[in-house]
Amino acid sequence: SMKIIETDLSFRPMDIRSSTEQIVLHHSGVTVRQSVEVIHNYHKNTNGWSGIGYHFYVRTTGEIYRGRPENTVGAHAVGANYNSIGICFEGNFSKEKMGEKQIKAGQELIAYLKEKYGISKIVGHRDIDNSECPGKDFPMDKFTNVKPSKPSKPNKHKIDIDGKWGPATTRKAQEVFGTTVDGIVTDQYAC
């Protein structure tokens, strides 16, 4: 099961994102292996940003690290930061191929985020900005059609909305409240 490794990065103030409509995928663009802290320090000190621009960082080992807080505006894709979550994959996928562990971790993270935000749009940085990121050999097809982590289950307490309260409604209410299910409003808890 997916585990997001929490980080203890310190950020300058950031804006809260008001909508989440897409996920933007990136690569770190270098073949040298770098920790999330290295990228955070680079983005903060060299670029002068609040901190790491991505919300998540997926290492070649398959470990998923949290970058900037998930509810904040990112600094990863000009023109789309306001409504997207940015995921960076460690590596340069113009020069190397992505391994299975990293692909699987990325798929799990995307499935989780699709489920959480009810979104389906997955794009590469290059699709919204003048960039070759996430690289010509980035396995985009492995990520664009990932299904949300939990298929929406029918609510077992769902009943037809007809504006009437009858025995079926009472039975459902009794199921939900954990009282005797008999369809008769008697002897119920005060709540």
N, C-alpha and C positions, 0 to 999 in steps of 0.2 A: 504494500500500500504506500501511497505517496507521502513523503515527509518533506515539509519545507523547513530548512534550517534557518532558525531565527538569527539575526545578526544584531550587533550592538553598535550600529553606525550612528554617528552624530551628524545631524543635518542643520542647515540654516533654514529659516522659515520657508514653507512651501504652500501653494494654494491647494485647496481640496478640489478634486475633480467632480463636476456635477453630473456627468453621464459617462457610461462605459459602453461603447458601441462596437469596438473592434480590438483585436490583439495584433500588435506589430512585432514581427520577429527580426532579430538582428544577430550578427556574429561579432565577436570581439575584434576580429580582423587581424589578429596576430597568431602565429603558431606557438609562441611561447605561452606556457600555462601561467595564468594569473589568478590570484584570489580575488574575491569580491571586494576586499579591503583595498587592494591595489587600484582597482578601477574606481572605487569610491573616492580615494585620495586624489587620483588623477582628475576626475570630473570636478571635484571640489576645489582643488588647489590650482590646477593648470587651466581648467576651463572657467573657473569662477562660479560654478553652479552651486546649488544647495547641497549637492552630494551626488552619488551615483544616479545616472539618468534613467536607468531601467528599474522596473519593479521586481524582476526576477532574473537570476543568473543561473544558467544550467551548465554545470561543469562536465567535462569529458567523462568523468567517473560516474555520471548519472545523479550526482548530488544537486539538489535545488536549493539555492540560497535566496533569502529575501533581500531585495535591494531597497529602493525607497518605499515608504509606506504605501500599501496598495490603493489607498483612497486618495492619493495625491496626484497632482498633474505631473506627468513625467517630463524628462528632457531627453528625448530619444528620436523624435520624428517631427521635424518642422511641419506645422500645419495640422498635425493629428494628435499632438500631446494632450489637448483638452478633452478628448473622448476615447483615449486608448490606454491599454496596459502594454508596457514594453517588456519583452522577454529577450534576453541576450544569451546566446549559446557560445560558450568558450570555444575559440578556434578561428581559423581562417578558412572558410569554405570556398575560397577561390583556389586554395592550394592543397587542401586535404579533404578527405571524406569523413562524414560523421559516423561514429560507431553506434552499435545497437543500444548500449546503456544510455547514451545521451538522447538518442531518438525516443526510446521508451519513456524516459523521464519527461521529455518535452511533451510527448503525447498525453501523459497522465496529468501534467500541469494544465495543458490546454483543455482537456476534458473537464477538469475541475473548474476552471475559470468560465468555460462555456455554460456549465451547469449553474454556477453561482450568479452570473450576470445575465443569463438568458440571451447570449449573443451567438452569432454564427460566423462572423466575418474575421478571417485570419489573413493578414497580408504581410508581405516582406517590406522592409524599410524602402527598398528600391521602388515599390509600387506607389509610394506617396511622396517621395523626395528624390532629388537627383543624387543617386548613390548606387553603388553596385552591391551594397550590403543587402542580404546576408551571404553574398558570394554565389558564383555561378554553379557550384556543386552542392549548394545547400539543398537538402531533400524536402523541398516545399510540399510536394505531394503527400509526404508522410504526415503532415500537420494540418493541411487545409480541410480534410474531411473527417477529422477526429469527432466522434460522437460525444455529447455531454456525458459526464461520469455516471449520472443516474438517470435512466429514462424516467420521464415523469410518470409516476405511478398514479393510477386512479385513486382518488380519495375514498377510502372505504366508508367514510361517514357522509358521502355526498348523497343528497336527495333532490328530487325535482323541486324547482322553485315555482310554486303555484299560488303563493300568498295565503294558503290555508294551513291551519294546524290540525292535523288529524292523527290517528293512532300510529301511522308510519313515522311521522315526525317525532312523536313521543318516544317510540322505540329507539330511534337514532339518538335522541337526546339522552335516553337512559343508558345506551351503550357508551356514549361519550363520557357521561358522568359516573359510569361504573355502578349504577343502581340496578335493581331488579328490572329486567327487560320484559315488560308485560303490556306495553302500549297504553297503560292507564295511568293518569296523573293522580297518584295517591301516594302517600307515605314517602315522598321524595325529600332529599336533603333541602334545607332552606335555600341553599345557593342555587 
